């Protein structure tokens, strides 16, 4: 998986990579000290997570985040030395996944990244499979099609995926689709639940809603309403 780190201070970039690499040794880290370089990297490689410093000379991290989101879906974590409610609110509006402050504490950083542990595959084959899932989750994506794409037998891929990821292929695919659905529910408030289900790869609205409720304890509509209420209640 490609992880993009953006900060105008090179030492901050080195520290961030230094803190993460022992915990996520199979991630590939790309670094940029300005928005122009960051965008060029994002166009050359499919980024899974971007860590963006909010305050940078020229184009700031919030603007960069919006431009990255226009390229494709990715997770964004904002990094800043300033604990500002206004920054936090703007981050929510552009679909930022998390928000951490400097100086970065290793335990807090790793806690933030806990949900990405399932991306820490060891072999090239599973890295390729994950890349295909993250790129094509909105399509019908049977295990056999992914196996053919990476020149493996479906049986071997199924066993290897479970062995490395600790979760079956289909379960991982659905979990990733649900995360993308959560993002769409927030970032596209006019989209119907049926449209969200369709755009994130689910065969039916009923199945999507049932799976969403099973995993998150509420319906997609209730999740959207709760997020909207929490956002409006946040102080400026």
C-alpha positions in Angstrom: 0.0 0.0 0.0 1.2 3.5 -0.8 1.1 6.0 2.0 1.6 9.7 1.3 3.2 12.0 3.9 3.1 15.7 3.2 4.8 18.4 5.4 6.9 21.4 4.5 9.4 20.4 7.3 11.5 17.4 6.1 12.3 16.4 9.7 8.6 16.0 10.4 8.3 13.7 7.4 11.2 11.6 8.6 9.8 11.3 12.1 6.4 10.3 10.8 7.8 7.5 8.7 10.2 6.5 11.5 7.3 6.1 13.9 5.1 4.1 11.5 7.5 1.8 9.6 8.2 -0.7 12.5 4.4 -1.2 12.9 3.6 -1.3 9.1 6.8 -2.7 7.4 5.0 -3.6 4.2 3.7 -0.1 3.4 5.5 2.0 0.9 6.0 5.6 2.1 6.0 8.5 -0.4 7.0 12.0 0.9 6.4 15.5 -0.3 7.2 18.9 1.1 4.6 20.8 -1.0 1.2 20.3 -2.6 2.5 20.3 -6.2 4.9 17.4 -5.5 2.2 15.6 -3.5 -0.3 15.8 -6.3 2.2 14.5 -8.8 2.9 11.5 -6.5 -0.8 10.8 -6.1 -1.2 10.7 -9.9 1.7 8.3 -10.3 0.6 5.9 -7.6 -2.7 5.0 -6.1 -2.5 6.4 -2.5 -4.4 4.6 0.2 -3.8 7.0 3.1 -2.5 10.6 3.0 -1.1 12.4 6.1 -1.4 16.1 5.3 0.0 19.0 7.3 -2.7 21.7 7.4 -0.4 24.8 7.5 2.0 24.8 4.6 3.4 27.7 2.5 1.4 28.1 -0.7 -1.4 25.6 -1.0 -2.5 24.4 2.5 -3.4 20.9 3.5 -7.1 21.4 3.4 -7.0 22.5 -0.2 -4.6 19.7 -1.1 -7.0 17.2 0.6 -9.9 18.4 -1.5 -7.8 18.0 -4.7 -6.7 14.5 -3.7 -10.3 13.5 -3.1 -11.1 14.7 -6.6 -8.6 12.3 -8.0 -9.9 9.1 -6.3 -11.1 7.8 -3.0 -8.5 7.7 -0.3 -8.3 8.1 3.5 -6.9 11.5 4.7 -5.5 12.2 8.1 -4.8 15.8 8.9 -1.7 16.7 11.0 -1.3 20.1 12.7 0.3 21.9 15.6 -2.9 24.0 16.1 -5.9 22.6 17.9 -8.5 24.6 16.1 -12.2 23.8 16.0 -12.4 25.6 12.7 -9.8 23.4 11.2 -11.5 20.3 12.5 -14.9 21.4 11.1 -13.3 22.1 7.7 -11.6 18.7 7.8 -15.0 17.0 8.4 -16.5 18.8 5.5 -14.0 17.6 3.0 -14.3 14.0 4.3 -11.1 13.7 6.4 -10.9 10.4 8.3 -8.9 11.6 11.3 -7.1 14.6 12.8 -4.0 14.4 14.9 -1.9 17.1 16.5 1.8 17.8 16.8 4.0 16.9 18.5 3.1 13.4 17.4 3.1 10.8 20.1 3.8 7.3 18.9 1.1 5.6 20.9 -1.6 8.0 19.8 -0.5 7.7 16.1 -0.5 3.9 16.2 -3.9 3.9 17.9 -5.2 6.1 15.1 -3.9 3.6 12.6 -5.3 0.5 14.3 -8.1 0.1 11.7 -5.5 -0.1 8.9 -3.7 -3.1 10.4 -5.6 -5.3 8.0 -3.8 -3.6 5.1 -0.4 -4.8 6.3 -0.1 -7.7 4.0 3.3 -9.4 3.6 3.3 -10.9 0.1 3.2 -9.1 -3.2 0.3 -11.3 -4.3 -1.9 -10.1 -1.4 -0.7 -6.5 -1.9 -1.9 -6.8 -5.5 -5.2 -8.3 -4.4 -5.8 -5.4 -1.9 -4.9 -2.9 -4.6 -7.5 -4.4 -6.9 -10.1 -4.4 -4.1 -9.4 -0.7 -3.3 -9.6 0.2 -7.0 -12.6 -1.8 -8.1 -14.7 -2.3 -4.9 -17.7 -0.7 -6.6 -17.8 -3.4 -9.3 -18.8 -7.1 -9.1 -15.6 -8.5 -7.9 -15.5 -12.3 -7.4 -12.5 -13.9 -6.0 -11.9 -15.8 -9.2 -11.6 -12.6 -11.2 -9.0 -11.2 -8.8 -7.1 -14.5 -8.8 -7.0 -14.5 -12.6 -5.8 -10.9 -12.6 -2.8 -11.7 -10.4 -2.2 -15.1 -12.0 -3.1 -17.3 -9.0 -5.6 -20.1 -8.6 -8.8 -19.0 -6.6 -8.1 -21.7 -4.0 -4.6 -20.5 -3.4 -5.6 -16.9 -3.2 -8.4 -17.6 -0.8 -6.2 -19.5 1.5 -3.3 -17.0 1.3 -5.6 -14.0 1.8 -7.1 -15.6 5.0 -3.6 -16.6 6.2 -2.1 -13.1 5.8 -5.1 -10.8 6.5 -6.9 -12.8 9.2 -10.1 -12.3 7.3 -11.7 -14.0 4.3 -11.7 -12.3 0.9 -15.4 -11.7 0.7 -15.6 -10.4 4.3 -12.7 -8.0 3.7 -14.3 -6.8 0.4 -17.6 -6.1 2.2 -15.8 -4.4 5.1 -14.0 -2.1 2.7 -17.2 -1.4 0.8 -18.9 -0.4 4.1 -16.1 2.0 4.9 -16.5 3.6 1.4 -20.3 3.8 2.0 -19.8 5.6 5.3 -17.6 8.2 3.5 -20.2 8.6 0.7 -23.1 9.0 3.2 -21.2 11.9 4.7 -19.7 13.5 1.6 -22.7 13.2 -0.6 -25.7 14.0 1.6 -28.1 14.2 -1.4 -27.4 10.7 -2.5 -30.1 8.2 -1.8 -29.4 5.1 0.3 -30.0 3.0 -2.9 -27.5 5.1 -4.8 -24.9 4.7 -2.0 -25.4 0.9 -2.1 -25.1 0.8 -5.8 -22.0 3.0 -6.0 -20.2 0.9 -3.3 -20.7 -2.4 -4.9 -23.7 -3.9 -3.1 -26.3 -5.8 -5.0 -29.3 -4.4 -3.2 -30.3 -1.7 -0.8 -31.8 -4.2 1.6 -28.6 -6.2 1.8 -26.5 -3.1 2.2 -28.7 -1.7 5.0 -28.8 -5.0 6.8 -25.0 -5.4 6.7 -24.5 -1.8 7.7 -26.7 -2.1 10.7 -25.1 -5.4 11.7 -21.6 -3.8 11.6 -22.3 -0.4 13.0 -25.4 -0.8 15.1 -27.5 1.7 13.1 -29.0 2.1 9.7 -27.2 4.1 7.0 -29.9 6.9 7.3 -29.4 7.0 11.1 -25.6 7.2 10.6 -25.9 10.1 8.2 -28.3 12.0 10.6 -26.1 11.4 13.6 -23.0 12.6 11.8 -24.9 15.7 10.5 -26.1 16.5 14.1 -22.6 16.0 15.6 -21.1 18.3 12.9 -23.6 21.1 13.5 -23.2 20.8 17.3 -19.4 21.3 17.1 -18.3 24.7 18.3 -16.5 27.0 15.8 
